[in-house]
């Protein structure tokens, strides 16, 4: 996966952006682009482990890229924060 293929919201300011993290966050952000959903459903769509999904969602939440509702099961969704694709500007 080349740099141009990462989802813009996969890049974090407070965390080192290593390749595997960018790939995982790209999968998460792409899944959430389609529809807000639970971490389990994101794992089912992406093939990434639940614990890895939760880890990256929490990193993204700390930078206000994603948010979750306060009712269980937690539904995650993208916010307006973070980088945007050039086509969205």
N, CA, C and O of each residue as an XYZ file, in Angstrom:
356
protein
N       0.860     -1.173      0.000
C       0.000      0.000      0.000
C       0.905      1.234      0.000
O       1.695      1.424      0.925
N       0.795      2.053     -1.009
C       1.617      3.255     -1.085
C       0.988      4.383     -0.281
O      -0.171      4.310      0.128
N       1.781      5.426     -0.067
C       1.322      6.540      0.765
C       0.019      7.141      0.254
O      -0.814      7.556      1.059
N      -0.177      7.198     -1.034
C      -1.372      7.781     -1.610
C      -2.630      6.968     -1.356
O      -3.740      7.461     -1.554
N      -2.464      5.728     -0.919
C      -3.620      4.869     -0.708
C      -4.105      4.838      0.735
O      -5.060      4.125      1.045
N      -3.467      5.597      1.624
C      -3.932      5.664      3.008
C      -5.112      6.621      3.103
O      -5.145      7.646      2.422
N      -6.056      6.291      3.929
C      -7.191      7.184      4.170
C      -6.654      8.425      4.875
O      -5.852      8.293      5.800
N      -7.067      9.623      4.473
C      -6.543     10.842      5.107
C      -6.761     10.889      6.616
O      -5.954     11.483      7.331
N      -7.815     10.286      7.106
C      -8.093     10.309      8.545
C      -7.279      9.265      9.304
O      -7.405      9.160     10.524
N      -6.452      8.497      8.611
C      -5.596      7.504      9.266
C      -4.357      8.150      9.874
O      -3.721      7.553     10.743
N      -4.003      9.345      9.440
C      -2.818     10.028      9.949
C      -3.130     10.700     11.288
O      -4.124     11.415     11.417
N      -2.265     10.459     12.284
C      -2.457     11.022     13.615
C      -1.350     12.021     13.925
O      -0.224     11.875     13.449
N      -1.670     13.028     14.718
C      -0.690     14.044     15.093
C       0.092     13.668     16.340
O       1.275     13.992     16.441
N      -0.540     12.994     17.290
C       0.063     12.713     18.587
C       0.734     11.340     18.659
O       1.308     10.986     19.689
N       0.667     10.579     17.593
C       1.184      9.221     17.562
C       2.064      9.050     16.341
O       1.797      9.626     15.286
N       3.118      8.254     16.486
C       3.975      7.977     15.345
C       3.182      7.179     14.315
O       2.549      6.179     14.654
N       3.215      7.615     13.073
C       2.437      6.985     12.010
C       3.280      5.930     11.296
O       3.857      6.192     10.240
N       3.343      4.731     11.886
C       4.058      3.630     11.245
C       3.143      2.976     10.213
O       1.920      3.103     10.274
N       3.761      2.275      9.269
C       3.007      1.720      8.137
C       1.837      0.836      8.578
O       0.719      1.004      8.091
N       2.089     -0.110      9.502
C       1.024     -1.035      9.899
C      -0.131     -0.299     10.568
O      -1.292     -0.643     10.347
N       0.171      0.709     11.380
C      -0.883      1.504     12.005
C      -1.693      2.265     10.983
O      -2.917      2.344     11.085
N      -1.010      2.832      9.987
C      -1.720      3.554      8.921
C      -2.625      2.619      8.125
O      -3.745      2.978      7.760
N      -2.120      1.417      7.864
C      -2.924      0.435      7.119
C      -4.171      0.067      7.921
O      -5.274      0.032      7.375
N      -3.998     -0.206      9.210
C      -5.129     -0.594     10.061
C      -6.130      0.546     10.189
O      -7.335      0.329     10.060
N      -5.642      1.763     10.444
C      -6.550      2.908     10.576
C      -7.231      3.240      9.259
O      -8.356      3.739      9.257
N      -6.566      2.970      8.133
C      -7.198      3.157      6.822
C      -8.370      2.199      6.666
O      -9.430      2.591      6.178
N      -8.190      0.946      7.075
C      -9.274     -0.033      7.005
C     -10.440      0.391      7.895
O     -11.602      0.279      7.504
N     -10.122      0.882      9.101
C     -11.164      1.309     10.036
C     -11.921      2.511      9.483
O     -13.152      2.522      9.468
N     -11.188      3.517      9.030
C     -11.824      4.731      8.508
C     -12.650      4.427      7.259
O     -13.725      4.999      7.075
N     -12.165      3.544      6.413
C     -12.917      3.172      5.207
C     -14.207      2.455      5.575
O     -15.244      2.679      4.950
N     -14.151      1.594      6.586
C     -15.366      0.901      7.042
C     -16.355      1.905      7.616
O     -17.558      1.797      7.376
N     -15.858      2.883      8.375
C     -16.747      3.878      8.979
C     -17.240      4.902      7.962
O     -18.247      5.569      8.200
N     -16.543      5.039      6.827
C     -17.039      5.893      5.737
C     -18.382      5.368      5.234
O     -19.279      6.138      4.892
N     -18.499      4.037      5.195
C     -19.715      3.408      4.687
C     -20.889      3.638      5.630
O     -21.947      4.110      5.214
N     -20.694      3.299      6.912
C     -21.779      3.407      7.888
C     -21.194      3.311      9.299
O     -20.276      2.522      9.520
N     -21.699      4.091     10.258
C     -21.257      3.931     11.643
C     -21.586      2.523     12.141
O     -22.662      2.001     11.849
N     -20.673      1.907     12.886
C     -20.921      0.552     13.363
C     -20.078      0.233     14.593
O     -19.263      1.047     15.027
N     -20.282     -0.950     15.144
C     -19.560     -1.386     16.337
C     -18.154     -1.849     15.959
O     -17.856     -2.090     14.789
N     -17.302     -1.968     16.969
C     -15.940     -2.440     16.735
C     -15.954     -3.870     16.192
O     -15.134     -4.221     15.343
N     -16.870     -4.683     16.674
C     -16.982     -6.056     16.170
C     -17.320     -6.115     14.693
O     -16.766     -6.928     13.953
N     -18.232     -5.253     14.266
C     -18.599     -5.222     12.842
C     -17.454     -4.677     11.993
O     -17.249     -5.121     10.863
N     -16.711     -3.717     12.538
C     -15.542     -3.205     11.809
C     -14.545     -4.344     11.617
O     -13.981     -4.504     10.535
N     -14.327     -5.141     12.676
C     -13.432     -6.287     12.573
C     -13.892     -7.285     11.529
O     -13.077     -7.840     10.791
N     -15.200     -7.516     11.463
C     -15.738     -8.431     10.465
C     -15.556     -7.926      9.046
O     -15.310     -8.712      8.131
N     -15.674     -6.629      8.859
C     -15.503     -6.038      7.524
C     -14.043     -5.985      7.089
O     -13.738     -6.108      5.903
N     -13.136     -5.801      8.061
C     -11.741     -5.553      7.724
C     -10.814     -6.740      7.927
O      -9.733     -6.788      7.340
N     -11.224     -7.701      8.752
C     -10.360     -8.834      9.056
C      -9.292     -8.507     10.088
O      -8.344     -9.275     10.255
N      -9.426     -7.385     10.782
C      -8.478     -6.973     11.818
C      -9.018     -7.445     13.168
O     -10.230     -7.470     13.379
N      -8.118     -7.819     14.080
C      -8.545     -8.331     15.380
C      -9.282     -7.257     16.179
O      -9.045     -6.061     16.010
N     -10.171     -7.709     17.042
C     -10.976     -6.809     17.865
C     -10.092     -5.914     18.729
O     -10.335     -4.711     18.825
N      -9.067     -6.491     19.359
C      -8.205     -5.701     20.241
C      -7.447     -4.626     19.468
O      -7.242     -3.523     19.975
N      -7.039     -4.938     18.263
C      -6.357     -3.941     17.429
C      -7.322     -2.837     17.008
O      -6.954     -1.662     16.985
N      -8.547     -3.212     16.678
C      -9.574     -2.223     16.315
C      -9.799     -1.265     17.481
O      -9.804     -0.048     17.294
N      -9.984     -1.809     18.681
C     -10.225     -0.970     19.863
C      -9.035     -0.054     20.120
O      -9.220      1.126     20.417
N      -7.820     -0.577     20.011
C      -6.622      0.236     20.220
C      -6.601      1.437     19.270
O      -6.395      2.574     19.696
N      -6.814      1.175     18.001
C      -6.755      2.256     17.007
C      -7.960      3.198     17.110
O      -7.821      4.399     16.879
N      -9.120      2.677     17.447
C     -10.272      3.560     17.653
C     -10.015      4.518     18.812
O     -10.377      5.693     18.741
N      -9.395      4.024     19.874
C      -9.082      4.896     21.008
C      -8.040      5.947     20.646
O      -8.141      7.092     21.085
N      -7.030      5.569     19.843
C      -6.064      6.561     19.357
C      -6.773      7.634     18.528
O      -6.518      8.828     18.685
N      -7.662      7.186     17.648
C      -8.399      8.118     16.787
C      -9.377      8.968     17.604
O      -9.600     10.137     17.292
N      -9.954      8.375     18.644
C     -10.874      9.118     19.514
C     -10.133     10.226     20.253
O     -10.661     11.326     20.409
N      -8.912      9.946     20.709
C      -8.117     10.950     21.414
C      -7.806     12.166     20.539
O      -7.569     13.261     21.049
N      -7.808     11.969     19.233
C      -7.557     13.072     18.302
C      -8.853     13.561     17.653
O      -8.821     14.323     16.687
N      -9.986     13.121     18.186
C     -11.326     13.562     17.761
C     -11.636     13.219     16.305
O     -12.407     13.919     15.648
N     -11.035     12.143     15.807
C     -11.310     11.701     14.436
C     -12.549     10.812     14.409
O     -13.307     10.813     13.438
N     -12.745     10.052     15.489
C     -13.947      9.231     15.627
C     -14.619      9.564     16.951
O     -14.003     10.132     17.852
N     -15.876      9.205     17.050
C     -16.604      9.330     18.312
C     -17.504      8.117     18.438
O     -17.780      7.427     17.457
N     -17.960      7.866     19.657
C     -18.875      6.744     19.871
C     -20.055      7.235     20.684
O     -19.966      8.215     21.424
N     -21.166      6.526     20.526
C     -22.327      6.867     21.353
C     -22.090      6.349     22.767
O     -21.168      5.564     22.988
N     -22.893      6.767     23.708
C     -22.691      6.374     25.102
C     -23.528      5.180     25.518
O     -23.532      4.813     26.693
N     -24.223      4.577     24.601
C     -25.061      3.408     24.905
C     -24.404      2.158     24.354
O     -23.832      2.172     23.264
N     -24.491      1.074     25.116
C     -23.955     -0.197     24.619
C     -24.980     -0.844     23.719
O     -26.168     -0.760     24.031
N     -24.617     -1.473     22.641
C     -23.255     -1.566     22.115
C     -22.798     -0.222     21.541
O     -23.586      0.519     20.952
N     -21.517      0.071     21.726
C     -20.979      1.339     21.269
C     -20.928      1.382     19.741
O     -20.364      0.493     19.103
N     -21.513      2.409     19.174
C     -21.488      2.638     17.730
C     -20.463      3.733     17.459
O     -20.561      4.834     18.001
N     -19.494      3.428     16.631
C     -18.425      4.364     16.293
C     -18.746      5.040     14.962
O     -19.329      4.430     14.066
N     -18.357      6.311     14.847
C     -18.526      7.029     13.583
C     -17.426      8.063     13.432
O     -16.842      8.519     14.415
N     -17.151      8.427     12.180
C     -16.161      9.459     11.894
C     -16.737     10.831     12.231
O     -17.938     11.065     12.094
N     -15.870     11.727     12.670
C     -16.270     13.108     12.916
C     -15.789     13.955     11.735
O     -15.240     13.425     10.769
N     -15.993     15.239     11.815
C     -15.504     16.134     10.765
C     -14.044     16.498     10.936
O     -13.474     17.173     10.079
N     -13.413     16.056     12.048
C     -12.014     16.387     12.304
C     -11.089     15.508     11.475
O     -11.512     14.500     10.909
N      -9.839     15.897     11.413
C      -8.842     15.126     10.678
C      -8.711     15.626      9.254
O      -9.449     16.509      8.816
N      -7.770     15.052      8.548
C      -7.534     15.455      7.162
C      -8.679     14.994      6.282
O      -9.355     14.010      6.584
N      -8.887     15.707      5.202
C      -9.930     15.345      4.250
C      -9.301     15.027      2.903
O      -8.210     15.503      2.590
N      -9.983     14.234      2.122
C      -9.531     13.952      0.762
C      -9.651     15.243     -0.045
O     -10.535     16.059      0.212
N      -8.773     15.424     -1.007
C      -8.816     16.639     -1.818
C     -10.137     16.817     -2.541
O     -10.579     17.945     -2.763
N     -10.767     15.721     -2.907
C     -12.044     15.801     -3.616
C     -13.157     16.344     -2.714
O     -14.167     16.838     -3.214
N     -12.979     16.255     -1.375
C     -14.000     16.728     -0.440
C     -13.897     18.224     -0.173
O     -14.817     18.816      0.391
N     -12.795     18.836     -0.571
C     -12.582     20.255     -0.275
C     -13.275     21.137     -1.288
O     -13.201     22.362     -1.193
